[in-house]
Amino acid sequence: MPLTFDFPFDQLVDYRGSSPRPDDFSEYWRQGLEEMRQVDPQVELRPADFKTSFCDCYDMFFTGVRGARIHAKLIQPQNGRNPHPAVLMFHGYTGNAGDWTDKLGYAAQGFTVAAMDCRGQGGSSEDTGGVSGNTLHGHIIRGLQDALNGKPENLLFRQVFLDAAQLAGIVMGMPDVDAERVGALGGSQGGALTVACAALEPRIKRAAPLYPFLSDYKRVWDMDQGKEAYVELREYFRSFDPAHKQERAIFEKLGYVDIQNLSDRIEGEVQWGIGLMDTTCPPSSQFAVYNKIRSPKSMRIFPDYSHEVIPGFADLSFQFMLGL
């Protein structure tokens, strides 16, 4: 196995992160989940223009925390056994739920499929805003100024993580879905949301994250990887803390939306995909999350690949989900 630009492999397998975890982390997410459960989702299904002979396609909307209307593409098999399994799909940073066609393989196997648009990104979900400070670039730092001023509940990724968990609950509550046979998958930001969803909705039975984003921010910073997907960390320091007087506090507040702090809550089985040449989401930032998972897990390692399409992992994930 070749060396990575990161820790040697024998250190990666033991690495457990360097970013701080807020002391009230568990209470923070208890309150967040309680807020989510108090929301009337007001689910609306609109038949989509896209049609097939074996499934029904809908644009689904539901109300998330802070009153935002969240959009997801929903596919229901016409001849699936009831109750049947379901799979949730989450997209990469700035993107959207994608085309209908890449979801049809699951529908053809009798799965309900739900693919969420993250609020404020490239799809149709609503971002209700309401934070102070930077909103020009980046969702990691959106709400960070409020967090430093005692309102960490305003961190945008808190709301996005809760949207993912709420979507899971809505799908699990559908009369034709078996709530005990629901999986989640996605790459990069979608991998992070897969982890967060499985942590906040522990009924998720199988999770297949690929090179997850949003993990171990301090390690990313210390590696001088505050660029590309993490460039907003550098922009925040340059604009709001040029002397780094608040560096410790900043990384502590970001700990509320650091998936390494959530992963020990996962109860389902995890199949993780990683490229050891990933300079966008460094391997150590991923191992920090993976090494804290206590449920059954396996890691599919691709030594020569970076943050890119990894041949075969989608097929591995499909076969993994067929075991639901």
N, C-alpha and C positions, 0 to 999 in steps of 0.2 A: 504494500500500500504506500503510495507516494506521500511525502511530507505535505502538509497544508501550509498556507501562509499564517495559520493560527497556531494554537498549542499543538505539540506532538499528539498523535492519536491516543497514546496511553494516558495522557493528561486529560484529554477531552472526555474520556469515559468515566472520569471521576469528578469532573468540574461541576460545581453547583451554583455558579453565579457570583457576581460581585456587586450588583446594584442593591441598595438598601430596601428593606421591606417595611412599610409603615407599621407602627405598633398596633394601630386600630384597623388593620387590613380586613380581618374577618368581620368586624362590625360594619365596616364600610360596605362590604358586599351583602351582608345580611339586610342592611337598610335599603340597598339598591334593589335587591330582589323583592323586598316587601313593597317598595314603590311600584315596581313592575306589576306585581300581582293585584294592586289596587286599580290598575288601568283597565277600562272597558275597551277591548281591542277593536270592536265594531268592524269585524271582518267583512270585506266586500269582495265578491268575485265577479269579474267582468270577462265574458268569453273573448278569447284572443282571436285575431284575424288568422293566425297560424292554425292549420288543421291537419290532422292525420286520421288514418282509418282505425287506429287502435288505442288512441288516448284522447282525452279532452284537455285543452290548454286554456289557462285563465291568467289574467293579470289580477293578482290578489293584493289588496291593500288592508293594512291594519294600523291601529293607533298604538304608538309606542310611548315610552316615558317622555315627559315634557310636551306631550300632545302632538308629536310628529306623526304624519301619515307615512308609513313604510310600505314600499312596493316589493313584491316578490313574484317571480314567475312560478306558476303552479301547474303541474302536469299530473293528471289522474288517469290510471289505466282503465280502459273500458271493460276488460274481461279479467281483471285481477281477482284473485281469491280474496275473500273478506273474512277476517281482517288481514291486511297485507303489509309488508314492510314499507319504509319510506327512507329517503335520503335527502339531506339538506346540503346545499352547495353554497360556498362563499367565495367571492371574487377577490382579485388582487387590488392593491392600493390604487385609488383614483378610478377604478374601472366600474363595471356594472355586471348584471347577471348573465350577460352574454346571449348567444343565440339559443333558440329552442332545440336545434338539431343535436347539440352535444349532450343533451339530457335524455334523448329518446331511447338509448340503450337500456337505461334503468326502467323506463316506462314499459318497454317491450318485455321486460322480465317481471312485470307486475308490481313495480314500485310506484308509490306517489313520490314526486320530486318537487322540492321547493328551493328556489335559488333567489337569495335576497339581494336587493340593491342597498348598499350602505348609504346611510343618510349623508347628504352633502357631497357625494362623489359623482360618478359618471352616469348614474341611473336616474330613476324617477322618484326615489325616496326624498322626503322633506327634511330639511335641517331648520329647526326652529330657532337656532342661534341663542342669543341672550348671554354672551360672555364678554368680559373685558379683555383687553390686550390683543395680541396678534391673531388675526383671522385671514391674513393674506396668503400664507403658505403653510400647509401642513396640519394634519389633524392630531398628531401626537401632542403638539404644544397648544392646541386649541383648548382654552380653559385653564392653562397652566398658571396664568397670572392670578386668576381667582383662587386656584388651589393654594398658591403661596400666601394668599390673603385669607385663608381659613375656609374656603369653599371648594374642597376637592371633588364634590359631587358635580361640579360644572365641567370636569374633564370630558371632552367629547367622546373619547373612546369608551368611557363608562356607559354612555347611552348606546353606543354601537354594540358593545358586548351584551347589554341587556336586550337589544333588538334581536340578536341572534338567539338568546335563550327564550325570548318570547315567541319567536317563530317556531322554535322546537315545540313549545307547549301547545301552540295552535295546531300544528300538524299532528301531534300526539293525540289531541282531542278530537280529531276528525273521526267520524263513526266507522269509516272503512279502513282505518289505519290501526295496526297493532302497535300500541305505545311502547311495547317492550322490544320492538324490532326496528328502531330508528337509528340511522347512522349519519355522520357528517364528514364533509371533506372540503378541501380547498388548498390553494397554494399561496405562499407569501402572506399578504394580509389575510387571504382566505384560510391559510393554515393557522394563523393566529386566532381567527374567529372560530375555527374548528375546535381548537384547544379551549378557548373561552366558553364556547357553547357547551362542550362536554363537561366542563368544570361547573358551570352555573346551572346546567340541567343534567344532573348525574344519571338520568334514565337513558341518556344516549348510550347505545349498546356498542357501537363501533365508530372509531374516528380515524381518518386517514389524512393527517396534515402533511403537506409538502413544504419544506424549508420555511417554517413560520417566521414572520416579521413580529415586531412589537415585543422583543424580549431582551432582557439584560442590557438596558440602555447604557449603563456606566461602562460595561465591557466594550460595547460598540464604540463609545467615546474614547476610551483609553487606547483602543486600537487605531485611532485616527480614521475611523470609518464614518464620521459625521458628514456623509455625502450621499449622493443618490437618494435612496429611500429615507435615509436618516439625516439629510442635509438640514432639516428644520431645527435639529438640536444646535447645530453651529449658528444658524441664523438667530435663534433665540438668545444665545449667549452674546453674540455680536450686537444685538439690538437692545437687550434688556439687562444684561449682566456682563459687560465687557471685561471687568476685573475678576470675574468668577467668585464674587463674595458670597453668592448664594448657591454655589455648585452643589454642596451636600443636600441642601433643602430641595433643590430642583430635582435631583435624582430620587430623593425620597418620595416626593409627590408623584413623580412618574411611576413609582412603584405600585401605585393603586391600579394602573393599567398595564402592568408588566405581566405577561402570561406565565413567567416562571413562578410567580407567587400564587397562581391559580391552579397549576397543573396537578398538585397533590390531591385536589378534590375530585379528579376524574375517577369514575368507577368502571367505565366501559373499556373494551380492548382497543389498543392503539397500534396502528401501523404507520410509522414515521418514515418519510423520505428525505434524504439529505445529500447534497453535493459537497464534497470536502473542499472544493475550490470556490465556494460561495463567498464573494467579497461584499455582497449586498446585505445578506443576513449571515454573519460569520458563524462557522460551525460551533464555536464555543457558546455563542448566544443561544443556539438551539439546544446544545447538550445541557445547558443550565436548566432548561425547561424539561427536557426528556428525562434527565436523571432524577427529577423529583416526582415523576409519575410513579404511583404505587400499584396501579392496576396492571393486568397483563399487557405486555408491550413488546414490540419488535422494531428494529430500525433497519431500513433498506438503505445501504450506503453505496453511493456512486462516486468513487474517488476522483475521477477526472472531470466532474461536472460542476458548474457554478450555478448561478441563479438564472436558470434557463429551462427550456423544455427538456425533461429527463426521459429518455426513451424507456417505455415499458411501465412507468410508474402508474399511469392512468389505468392500464390493464390490470396491474397488481391491485389497485384500489377497487376496481370493478369486481374482481374475483373475491376480494376480501368482503365487500358488501353483500355479495351473493350468499355469504354465510349467515346473514341475519335471519 
